[in-house]
Amino acid sequence: MAEKLALPILLPGPPPSKPIFSEQSHAPNNGSSSSSSLTSLLQELLIQHNPNPSQSLNNNQPPNLVRRRTRLGKARDDNRGKPWNSHGLSPQGQKTLQTLLNCRDTDINVDEFLSTLTYIDLDSLSTDLLGIIKALDFYKKSELALSVFKWMRSHPNFESLLKVPVVPVLIGTLGKDGRVSAAASLLHGLRTDGYPIDVYAYTSLITACARNGRYREAVSVFKKMEEEGCRPTLITYNVILNVYGKMGMPRSKILEVVEWMKKEGVFPDSYTYNTLISCCRRGSLHEEAARIFEEMKLSGFAPDKVTYNALLDVYGKSRRPKEAMKVLQEMEANGFPPSIVTYNSLISACARDGLLEEAVELKTQMLERGIKPDVFTYTTLLSGFEKAGKDESAMMVFEEMRNAGCQPNMCTFNALIKMHGNRGKFDEMMKVFQELRDSQLSPDIVTWNSLLSVFGQNGMDSEVSGVFKEMKRAGFVPERNTFNTLISAYSRCGSYDQAMTVYQRMLDADVNPDLSTYNAVLAALARGGLWVQAEKILAEMKDGCRCKPNENSYSSLLHAYANGKEIEKMGALAEEIYSGIIEPHAVLLKTLVLVNSKSDLLKETEQAFLELRKRGVSSDITTLNAMVSIYGRRQMVEKANEILNFMHETGFTPSLSTYNSLIYMYGRSTDFERSEEILREIQVKGLRPDLISYNTVIFAYARKGLMQDASRILSELKDSRLTPDVITYNTFIASYAARSMFVEAIDVVKYMVKHGCRPNHTTYNCIVDWYCKHGRRDEAVMFVHNLCKLDPYTSKDEEDRLSRRIRKK
């Protein structure tokens, strides 16, 4: 496995943005560097137009013969920035507008109707046409607005009519209606006819692309604008910064834009600072957000409600509920009462950190202040209880939501799909999926990502591939979160090569890796125990200024050490966490419980669990399961029961992992029959036992020689549509061999081979070992001699290995 990934997997940064941040002069674009990811219409827009390639600057053409065009933009827009109203229209303009509004689009020939307009001068006509297009924008009639512009285009004095900012207004109208390609085509047509495009028209197109989630196209338009020598305004920079934030661009690139705009003499305003704070959400960069917040105040800008809510959201994403509450106090002290957005951010902060009682208390405060919880409030609480393993509480929130008349949205359904799927309740999951469709909703990208994640966590790699194909068939283009989910899903299935193939496809698609990508790759390496590569990734994150490692990054490193059996390294990292060199975040303390339990380090597991309690961190189902597991493996029944009682008292819903640990504990005790009782309890609870559940019960009976009972459970395993694995068969073989029932043991081997389950070293070891233990060495030698007849796939190396084993006995 290590050979498959023997590299430092160094994640590249996003493609460089050539002309944006350099001080070089803008060279003409020969069309060779246009981005292949753009739509054809936008590509056409970005091609440098040259109406006469053979004409040079030295053609001695007299200057007065060069036609000068009016630059499109905000010229003489006295009402710019004010809401539209009809008072600026002339009586004739108001009459024209009413006629257009009262007619259906198909009932009027706009060209013929507008041709009847008579005006004393072109200024009055252009002012009225601008007002009419603004009004049609207000009434969401983009097609009529486009028809009015087309009539203007055909007017013999079109150039004079363009003295008003009709082009940026119309592009904004089309953008609001989702018609980005039409907006790009309009601008391209104007450029083809030789009309220079100014900053306001470019900014409107960038905004239209951003509004419709076409972020790469927005960046390409921004680059083209710079290449054209058109200097961005503050609004342009604010829009592109917001786009960079949505794209998950590295923070260094975002700051590069800020430095460049300052160098150009364009200084941030309050909107810029609010945008920069919001950009910190994706990477959970709470320290950076706090610095921007302070810089904003030092620059003379007073934080407003948007600022505080953005900062609260960053703390929420960063799992910093205490800091979030301080922001709330400052916000209220400065005269900004909390809104539903504020409370939802606070509830999210608490829920993410497992502080569910505090989250519920915040919801109560909302109600007391007369703020009605919305679908986001309920869904955040539902997700919080789901993550903690408190399914009953999650469903109570769902019922409360419905009783309050709040209709579930896509996020709610996606949370329920994830909850049932993570518990292996696939029938319940598909019921929610059907209810989603019955609600006239269509699965979104998050739905598909949730299904990918669920099947990945359950090791169902064929289902992962199937869902991915269905997703693409439904017209969804994989984006960053999908790639991140696929990397995690395939690595959970043990398909490390496939996970890295997905990662490479992500890079080939020009999708920029973000913190989640780094963490997904780290998690994949961790599952393979590839701690050397994991250390290199973490070092790159620290040194490359791309993504600062967070608690999940260090959590994966701990798992990599644990799976790589690097106990000393795991202990050294634990000391850095306990001492505060690495912040002892709740996630890391919980991870220490997990990895120490997995490594069967009882003292270290209990130390991590006590540290968790000492720091007031709420437990979750995964942490509690780790404690049940290590106590169960060591037959510490009283301790295991203490954890179970705590789970019951605090509303945790035992998961399949909980029950499997109990089956293991009892299966190896004198009370071994209790293991089957727990298997039945799993089924009564509506959970689906997995292969581990059945194998552990089979072992409980087989070790006591109760082979009929073991065979009965095996039959049930097969009836449940699960496939016995090598561990299942080895349990029978070992039990038969221990009781000198070698004929039966060999029959099991024959059955394995016939049904495509390859025997492993353990299979044959237990047969030859028990032959030797019972003083039947000659029969052991004969067994090895005839092994190729029993198993045609047996290699000569395997026969030699077993022969050496017999000689040592």
Secondary structure, DSSP 8 states (H G I E B T S, - for coil): -GGGG-S----------TTTS--S------STT--TTS-HHHHHHHS---S-TT--TTS---GGGS------S-TT-TTTTS---GGGS-HHHHHHHHHHHHS-GGG--HHHHHTT---SSHHHHHHHHHHHHHHHHHTT-HHHHHHHHHHHHHSTTHHHHTTSSHHHHHHHHHHHTT-HHHHHHHHHHHHHTT----HHHHHHHHHHHHHTT-HHHHHHHHHHHHHTT----HHHHHHHHHHHHHHT--HHHHHHHHHHHHHTT----HHHHHHHHHHTTTTT-HHHHHHHHHHHHHTT----HHHHHHHHHHHHHTT-HHHHHHHHHHHHHTT----HHHHHHHHHHHHHTT-HHHHHHHHHHHHHTT----HHHHHHHHHHHHHHT-HHHHHHHHHHHHHTT----HHHHHHHHHHHHHTT-HHHHHHHHHHHHHTT----HHHHHHHHHHHHHTT-HHHHHHHHHHHHHTT----HHHHHHHHHHHHHTT-HHHHHHHHHHHHHTT----HHHHHHHHHHHHHTT-HHHHHHHHHHHHHSSS----HHHHHHHHHHHHHTT-HHHHHHHHHHHHHTSS---HHHHHHHHHHHHHTT-HHHHHHHHHHHHHTT----HHHHHHHHHHHHHTT-HHHHHHHHHHHHHTT----HHHHHHHHHHHHTSTTTTHHHHHHHHHHHTT----HHHHHHHHHHHHTTT-HHHHHHHHHHHHHTT----HHHHHHHHHHHHHTT-HHHHHHHHHHHHHTT----HHHHHHHHHHHHHTT-HHHHHHHHHTHHHH-TT--HHHHHHHHHHHHH-
